[in-house]
Amino acid sequence: MVRDDSRPAGTIFIVPLDDHPEWLSAWCRDHLGGEPVDVLFQVQQLSTVIGLRMADGTDVVVKTRPDDGRAASCVAAQTQLAEGGFPCARPLTQAVRVGSMAVHAEESRPGGDVLHGSSPEVVQRYAELFARLMAELVNVTVAAPLPNPRWVRWDHNDGGLWPAIEFLDTRDQIAVPTYVVETAKRARERLLASGLPSVLGHADYEAQNIRWHGLDVWAVHDWDSLAWQPEAALVGAASGSFASARPPTLASIDSSEAFLAAYQNARGRSFSTVEMEVAWAASLWPAAHNARWEALHGDTPVTSEALRAQAAERLHRANA
């Protein structure tokens, strides 16, 4: 996952059902018609994802996250995609406000394998799936899920270069390498100058969020990460992040180039010069976000080193 939480990304832990807030069982009764009897799993990222076994033997997933106004649109879009046959878990409820949190439940869709690597065949498969996803989102009608996720929120009005993230902003920013800051600045300036219209798209398109059964996609996860940005920017961000498992990284330039070409071929149209520049600029912003995280937390500089090696060429292609 793109790093965006104070807890290590993808932390898996289980809190016994009796130790969960009282509202959880009551919420399940009110919205699912039954009570949970066991916790199957729990994952903490930006949201908390809880797998529950209900009294009737069915398994469901309940997701909670801070209610910043995005959840209703994200859940509604996921519902429309699932009802149209797209491979994703079907929401069982709308997003419901509980205190300061947005909560919804969806069907359990376990299983499938992560497709690792960036061979030409793997790149092709990921690019074609993203093209299918973007094509189907064209027909989804929801309010724009704003504000955008912070790792693609180059359009923020928070002042300064980065969107406001308290648990990062309070750390000593001198730890962030100059090349990370400069790369983010130049990429952001190119993205803000694009003038391209925004569309709905998935902004956390990483290998760890997708499951496969052989050659067939089984499930695309993390619909909390829908965004409202230009198509070329969303595709560009995906071209840089698609191969990320854990920890996230930046794909090679050749892999991103192949992803962009395969996406355009699958969509049946070529990007303009401006769109290609925007795509390359957008490939850098999530990587810069992750590199900043690594520096401020003292993590192994996986994304940072990839960004150091590739930033100049990607900025050149972005005309930034």
C-alpha positions in Angstrom: 0.0 0.0 0.0 1.1 3.6 -0.6 2.2 4.7 2.8 -0.4 6.9 4.5 -0.8 5.9 8.1 1.1 6.2 11.4 0.9 2.4 11.8 3.2 0.2 9.6 1.4 -0.5 6.3 -0.5 -3.7 6.3 -0.2 -4.5 10.0 -2.2 -7.7 10.7 -3.6 -8.2 14.1 -6.7 -9.7 15.8 -8.6 -8.1 18.6 -11.0 -10.5 20.2 -14.7 -9.7 19.6 -15.4 -9.0 23.2 -12.7 -6.3 23.1 -14.1 -4.4 20.2 -16.3 -1.3 20.8 -19.8 -2.1 21.7 -21.1 -0.3 18.6 -19.8 -3.1 16.3 -22.2 -5.8 17.3 -25.1 -3.4 17.4 -24.1 -2.0 14.0 -24.1 -5.5 12.5 -27.5 -6.2 14.0 -28.9 -3.0 12.6 -27.3 -3.1 9.1 -26.7 -6.8 8.5 -29.5 -8.4 10.4 -27.4 -10.5 12.7 -24.5 -10.5 15.2 -20.9 -11.5 14.7 -19.6 -14.4 16.7 -15.9 -14.4 15.8 -13.1 -12.2 14.4 -11.4 -13.9 11.4 -8.7 -11.3 10.7 -8.0 -7.6 11.2 -5.7 -5.4 9.0 -4.7 -1.8 9.8 -3.8 0.5 7.0 -5.4 3.9 6.5 -8.6 2.1 7.4 -9.3 -0.8 9.7 -10.5 -3.9 7.9 -12.2 -6.6 10.1 -13.2 -10.0 8.9 -16.2 -11.3 10.9 -18.1 -14.6 11.0 -21.8 -14.0 11.6 -24.1 -16.1 13.7 -25.6 -17.7 10.5 -22.2 -18.9 9.4 -21.6 -16.3 6.7 -18.4 -14.2 6.6 -18.4 -10.5 6.0 -15.8 -7.7 6.1 -16.4 -4.5 8.0 -14.3 -1.4 7.1 -13.9 1.7 9.3 -11.9 4.8 8.5 -12.0 8.5 9.4 -14.9 10.2 7.7 -13.4 12.8 5.5 -16.3 12.9 3.1 -15.0 10.4 0.6 -16.5 7.1 1.8 -20.0 7.5 0.4 -18.8 7.9 -3.1 -16.2 5.2 -2.9 -18.7 2.6 -1.6 -21.3 3.6 -4.1 -18.8 3.3 -7.0 -17.7 -0.1 -5.7 -21.3 -1.2 -5.5 -22.0 -0.2 -9.1 -18.9 -2.0 -10.3 -19.7 -5.2 -8.4 -23.3 -5.2 -9.7 -21.9 -4.9 -13.2 -19.7 -7.9 -12.8 -16.4 -6.3 -12.1 -14.2 -8.6 -9.9 -14.4 -6.9 -6.5 -16.2 -7.5 -3.3 -19.9 -6.4 -3.3 -20.8 -3.9 -0.6 -23.6 -5.0 1.7 -24.3 -1.6 3.2 -23.8 2.0 2.3 -21.1 4.0 4.2 -22.6 4.9 7.6 -21.2 7.5 10.0 -20.4 6.2 13.4 -19.0 9.0 15.5 -16.1 10.4 13.5 -15.8 7.2 11.4 -17.3 6.0 8.2 -18.3 2.3 8.3 -19.5 -0.1 5.7 -19.7 -3.9 5.3 -19.0 -5.9 2.2 -19.0 -9.6 1.2 -15.9 -11.6 2.0 -13.9 -12.4 -1.2 -10.9 -14.3 0.1 -8.3 -16.2 -1.9 -6.4 -15.6 -5.1 -2.7 -15.0 -5.5 -0.5 -11.9 -5.8 1.1 -11.6 -9.3 4.7 -10.6 -8.7 7.3 -9.2 -11.0 7.4 -6.9 -14.0 8.1 -9.2 -17.0 6.5 -8.1 -20.2 3.7 -10.6 -19.7 3.0 -9.3 -16.2 3.1 -5.7 -17.2 0.6 -6.4 -20.0 -1.8 -8.2 -17.7 -1.7 -5.3 -15.1 -2.1 -2.6 -17.8 -5.0 -4.4 -19.5 -6.8 -4.8 -16.2 -6.3 -1.1 -15.4 -7.7 -0.2 -18.8 -10.8 -2.4 -18.1 -11.2 -0.8 -14.7 -11.0 2.7 -16.1 -13.4 1.9 -18.9 -16.0 0.5 -16.5 -15.6 3.5 -14.2 -16.7 5.8 -17.0 -20.2 4.5 -16.5 -20.2 4.9 -12.8 -22.1 7.9 -11.5 -21.1 9.2 -8.1 -20.0 12.5 -6.6 -16.3 13.1 -6.9 -14.5 11.4 -4.0 -12.8 14.5 -2.7 -10.4 15.3 -1.2 -8.2 12.9 -3.2 -6.0 10.3 -1.3 -3.0 12.2 0.0 -0.5 10.2 -2.2 -2.2 11.6 -5.3 -3.3 14.9 -3.8 -0.9 17.2 -5.6 -3.9 19.5 -6.1 -4.2 20.4 -2.4 -4.5 23.9 -1.0 -2.8 23.2 2.3 0.1 25.6 1.7 3.6 24.3 1.0 4.6 21.4 -1.2 3.0 18.5 0.6 -0.6 17.9 1.6 -1.1 18.2 5.4 -0.4 14.9 7.1 0.0 15.7 10.8 2.0 12.6 11.8 4.5 13.4 9.1 4.5 17.2 9.3 5.5 17.1 13.0 8.7 15.2 12.2 12.0 16.9 11.4 11.7 17.6 7.6 15.4 18.0 7.3 15.6 14.2 7.1 13.9 14.3 3.6 16.6 14.3 0.9 16.7 17.4 -1.3 16.2 15.3 -4.4 12.9 14.0 -3.1 11.7 17.5 -2.4 12.9 18.8 -5.7 11.4 15.9 -7.7 8.0 16.3 -5.9 8.0 20.1 -6.6 8.8 19.8 -10.3 6.3 16.9 -10.8 3.6 18.8 -9.0 4.1 22.0 -11.0 3.7 19.9 -14.3 0.6 18.2 -13.0 -1.1 21.4 -11.9 -0.4 23.0 -15.3 -1.9 20.3 -17.3 -5.5 21.6 -17.7 -6.8 18.1 -18.3 -10.3 17.1 -17.1 -10.6 14.9 -14.1 -12.2 11.4 -14.1 -12.8 8.7 -11.6 -10.0 6.2 -11.1 -8.3 3.8 -8.7 -5.3 5.5 -7.1 -3.7 2.7 -5.2 -3.1 0.2 -8.0 -0.5 -2.1 -6.5 0.1 -5.8 -6.9 -0.7 -6.3 -3.2 -4.3 -4.9 -3.8 -5.0 -7.4 -6.6 -5.6 -11.2 -6.5 -5.5 -13.6 -9.4 -6.5 -17.2 -10.2 -4.0 -18.2 -12.8 -4.5 -15.9 -15.8 -7.9 -14.5 -14.5 -8.2 -11.6 -12.1 -10.1 -12.7 -8.9 -10.4 -9.4 -7.0 -9.3 -5.8 -7.0 -9.3 -4.4 -3.5 -8.9 -1.0 -1.7 -11.8 1.0 -3.2 -11.3 3.5 -0.5 -8.5 4.8 -2.8 -10.7 6.1 -5.6 -9.6 9.5 -6.8 -10.7 12.3 -9.1 -7.8 13.2 -11.3 -7.0 13.3 -15.1 -7.0 9.9 -16.7 -3.4 10.3 -17.8 -2.3 11.1 -14.3 -4.1 8.1 -12.8 -2.6 5.8 -15.5 0.8 7.3 -14.9 0.6 6.8 -11.1 -0.4 3.2 -11.8 2.5 2.7 -14.2 4.9 3.5 -11.3 3.2 1.6 -8.5 1.6 -1.5 -10.1 4.5 -3.9 -9.2 4.5 -2.8 -5.5 4.0 -5.5 -2.9 5.5 -4.8 0.5 7.2 -2.4 0.9 6.1 -0.2 -2.0 8.6 0.8 -4.6 8.8 2.4 -8.0 8.7 0.2 -11.1 11.6 0.5 -13.6 11.3 3.1 -16.4 11.1 0.3 -19.0 8.2 -1.3 -17.1 6.3 2.0 -16.8 6.8 2.7 -20.5 5.5 -0.7 -21.4 2.5 -0.2 -19.0 1.6 3.1 -20.6 1.8 1.6 -24.1 -0.3 -1.5 -23.2 -2.9 0.7 -21.5 -3.3 2.9 -24.6 -3.5 -0.1 -26.8 -6.2 -1.7 -24.6 -8.2 1.6 -24.5 -7.9 2.0 -28.3 -6.5 5.5 -28.3 -3.1 7.2 -28.0 -2.3 9.8 -25.4 -1.5 13.3 -26.6 2.0 14.8 -25.9 0.5 16.6 -22.9 -1.1 13.4 -21.6 2.2 11.5 -21.8 4.0 14.2 -20.0 1.3 14.2 -17.3 1.5 10.5 -17.0 5.3 10.6 -16.4 4.9 13.4 -13.8 2.2 11.5 -12.0 4.4 8.4 -11.8 6.7 10.4 -9.5 4.3 11.9 -7.0 3.4 8.7 -5.1 7.0 7.6 -5.1 8.1 11.0 -3.7 5.3 10.6 -1.0 6.7 7.1 -0.1 10.3 8.3 -0.2 9.4 11.1 2.3 7.7 8.5 4.5 10.9 6.4 4.5 13.1 9.3 5.4 10.9 10.6 8.2 10.5 7.1 9.7 14.1 5.9 9.2 12.9 3.0 7.1 15.0 1.1 4.5 15.1 3.5 1.5 13.6 1.2 -1.0 11.5 3.8 -2.9 14.0 6.5 -2.2 16.8 4.7 -4.0 14.6 3.9 -7.0 13.5 7.5 -7.1 17.1 8.7 -6.9 18.0 6.5 -9.9 15.0 7.4 -12.1 13.9 10.9 -11.2 15.9 12.7 -13.8 14.7 10.6 -16.7 11.1 10.6 -15.6 11.2 14.4 -15.1 12.7 14.7 -18.6 9.8 12.7 -20.1 7.4 14.8 -18.1 8.8 18.0 -19.5 9.2 19.1 -15.9 
